[in-house]
């Protein structure tokens, strides 16, 4: 390499480095979705992983309809809808009924939705005077447990 080609090469390299530095400092990061994806994310436009807001649901009331059926009025106190996908019911002896393949309701923000919880009655049935723990699972795999008494 001779002296006539080194000088232009150095100028080009310094220019590329300066452009990359400016790009890195002046490019606004792109906020990612809750799953960490962004359609415009690239090495030049980094994706910032913001934590997804956790849903907050609460039990407003419950009503036992039969020894195998209870309706729970659940409120979504978060800013986004909450989809329920599974539930577990446990009695005071530790017996548990699980419904892992439940097409549960989606609760809109600031709304109360009646949620019907059924058990098959083989492990246990709801008995007056006893407490039960009902755990619901959201589509984000958040667990919420409520204690209800018949």
C-alpha positions as CSV (number, residue, x, y, z in Angstrom):
1,X,0.0,0.0,0.0
2,X,1.4,3.4,-0.9
3,X,1.0,6.8,0.7
4,X,-1.5,7.9,-1.9
5,X,-4.1,5.3,-0.9
6,X,-3.5,5.4,2.9
7,X,-4.7,9.0,3.3
8,X,-8.1,8.5,1.6
9,X,-8.6,5.2,3.4
10,X,-8.0,7.0,6.8
11,X,-10.5,9.7,5.9
12,X,-13.1,7.2,4.9
13,X,-12.6,5.2,8.2
14,X,-12.8,8.3,10.3
15,X,-15.9,9.4,8.5
16,X,-17.6,6.0,9.0
17,X,-16.6,6.0,12.7
18,X,-18.0,9.5,13.2
19,X,-21.3,8.6,11.4
20,X,-21.7,5.5,13.5
21,X,-21.1,7.5,16.7
22,X,-23.6,10.1,15.7
23,X,-26.1,7.4,14.8
24,X,-25.6,5.6,18.1
25,X,-26.1,8.7,20.2
26,X,-29.0,10.4,18.3
27,X,-31.1,7.4,17.4
28,X,-34.1,7.0,19.6
29,X,-34.6,3.4,20.8
30,X,-37.8,1.7,19.7
31,X,-40.1,0.3,22.4
32,X,-40.7,-3.4,22.1
33,X,-44.0,-5.1,22.6
34,X,-44.5,-7.3,25.6
35,X,-43.1,-10.3,23.7
36,X,-39.9,-8.4,23.0
37,X,-40.5,-8.0,19.3
38,X,-40.6,-4.9,17.1
39,X,-41.0,-4.8,13.4
40,X,-38.5,-2.0,13.0
41,X,-35.9,-3.3,15.4
42,X,-32.4,-3.6,13.9
43,X,-28.8,-3.2,15.1
44,X,-29.0,0.5,14.1
45,X,-32.4,1.0,15.9
46,X,-32.2,-0.9,19.1
47,X,-35.3,-2.3,20.8
48,X,-35.7,-1.4,24.4
49,X,-37.3,-4.1,26.4
50,X,-39.9,-2.4,28.7
51,X,-41.4,-4.6,31.3
52,X,-45.0,-5.5,30.5
53,X,-47.5,-4.2,33.0
54,X,-48.7,-6.9,35.4
55,X,-52.4,-7.3,35.4
56,X,-54.2,-6.8,38.7
57,X,-57.4,-8.7,39.3
58,X,-59.5,-8.8,42.4
59,X,-62.5,-10.8,43.7
60,X,-65.5,-8.6,44.2
61,X,-67.9,-11.3,45.4
62,X,-68.7,-15.0,45.0
63,X,-71.8,-17.2,45.1
64,X,-72.0,-20.9,45.4
65,X,-74.6,-22.3,43.0
66,X,-74.2,-26.0,43.9
67,X,-71.7,-28.4,45.5
68,X,-69.7,-28.3,42.2
69,X,-70.3,-24.8,40.9
70,X,-69.3,-21.3,42.2
71,X,-69.6,-18.0,40.4
72,X,-66.8,-15.5,41.2
73,X,-67.2,-11.8,40.2
74,X,-63.7,-10.8,39.2
75,X,-62.6,-7.2,38.6
76,X,-59.7,-6.2,36.3
77,X,-58.0,-3.2,38.0
78,X,-55.3,-2.9,35.4
79,X,-55.1,-0.8,32.2
80,X,-55.2,-3.7,29.8
81,X,-57.6,-6.7,29.3
82,X,-56.8,-9.9,31.2
83,X,-57.5,-13.3,29.6
84,X,-58.0,-16.2,32.0
85,X,-56.8,-19.6,30.7
86,X,-56.8,-22.1,33.7
87,X,-57.9,-22.5,37.2
88,X,-57.2,-24.7,40.3
89,X,-59.5,-25.2,43.3
90,X,-58.1,-26.6,46.5
91,X,-59.9,-27.7,49.6
92,X,-58.6,-27.5,53.2
93,X,-57.4,-31.1,53.0
94,X,-55.1,-30.3,50.1
95,X,-57.3,-32.0,47.5
96,X,-57.2,-30.1,44.2
97,X,-59.2,-29.9,41.0
98,X,-57.4,-28.5,38.0
99,X,-58.8,-27.2,34.7
100,X,-55.8,-26.5,32.6
101,X,-57.6,-26.3,29.2
102,X,-60.2,-23.6,30.1
103,X,-61.4,-21.1,27.5
104,X,-62.0,-18.6,30.3
105,X,-63.2,-15.1,29.8
106,X,-61.3,-12.0,28.9
107,X,-61.9,-9.3,31.5
108,X,-61.8,-5.7,30.1
109,X,-60.0,-3.0,32.1
110,X,-62.1,-1.6,35.0
111,X,-64.8,-4.2,34.4
112,X,-66.3,-6.9,36.6
113,X,-67.0,-10.2,34.9
114,X,-68.8,-13.3,36.4
115,X,-66.5,-16.2,36.2
116,X,-68.1,-19.6,36.5
117,X,-65.9,-22.2,38.3
118,X,-66.9,-25.8,38.0
119,X,-65.4,-28.9,39.6
120,X,-66.2,-32.5,38.7
121,X,-67.0,-33.6,42.2
122,X,-64.7,-36.7,42.2
123,X,-61.9,-35.3,44.5
124,X,-64.2,-33.2,46.6
125,X,-67.4,-31.1,46.6
126,X,-68.1,-27.7,48.1
127,X,-69.4,-28.1,51.6
128,X,-71.0,-25.4,53.7
129,X,-68.8,-23.9,56.4
130,X,-65.6,-24.8,54.6
131,X,-63.1,-22.5,52.7
132,X,-61.5,-23.1,49.3
133,X,-58.6,-21.6,47.5
134,X,-59.3,-20.8,43.8
135,X,-56.3,-19.9,41.7
136,X,-56.8,-18.4,38.3
137,X,-54.0,-18.3,35.6
138,X,-53.8,-15.5,33.1
139,X,-52.5,-15.7,29.5
140,X,-49.3,-14.1,30.8
141,X,-48.9,-16.9,33.3
142,X,-49.7,-14.7,36.3
143,X,-51.4,-16.6,39.2
144,X,-54.1,-15.0,41.4
145,X,-55.4,-16.9,44.4
146,X,-58.7,-16.1,46.2
147,X,-60.0,-17.7,49.3
148,X,-63.8,-18.3,49.3
149,X,-66.0,-19.8,52.0
150,X,-69.2,-21.7,51.3
